[in-house]
């Protein structure tokens, strides 16, 4: 298939060093003072103060706060097809021109994305060169920051709705009072995606509905799906399993299942004579790293039984 062929364009070490200097010295400071129409506070990836922990805390805090006054909250986990491969350079540079960076830096970045071409050689036949007018260069230091700028003008269409972004992982949060705006909000996202040469993948996007505690005795009337996006009882958000009850039970089960095979591999290494220190290093890098991943953002969702299960598993 034609989609299986894409340019391999990893920049050199010296180029990445210069790119990092440009990003840290000019682009990151400019993100702290966004111009009208661009918004970076809801983006938690590829920023000095961003992290998966921060994104999950923002997502869970927003949902929990809404549930104090709303019977339910709808969260749409949006999937964009090959987002980093389809960023149009002309649109990116138009947004780049609006942030507070020196003209010389803007011209350097513009030149950085220009003059690239690609051809495919198959079965002894080489295609003609085609100019590369879209995509973020793989392995570059300036690429991730460029995507952050690309997504900066994607904002909620209706007051009260919230967006949480981590790179191309986008979560649209809609409280019950705004439930009837869900379709127009998603249409707005789809229109934005088309304008920016992205494609909203509805088949991979998911919707989860969180219900408030006060509604457990009174069933919540589930609103119908929007844009044929499947409604599910749990989603995997940034590597963490969230269920519609806002508990960590499903994530703890996922961790235990995922780490069991790793523990078996560690036993095999021990039986083959690996040293105790090396075994501890592998354990910390695999099992412990999985269990502590985003632990601070999930601790409030864990029950005493969840902690007991993890404690018994690690003994």
Order of alpha helices (4+ residues) and beta strands (2+ residues): alpha-alpha-alpha-beta-alpha-alpha-beta-beta-beta-beta-alpha-beta-beta-alpha-beta-beta-beta-beta-alpha-alpha-alpha-alpha-alpha
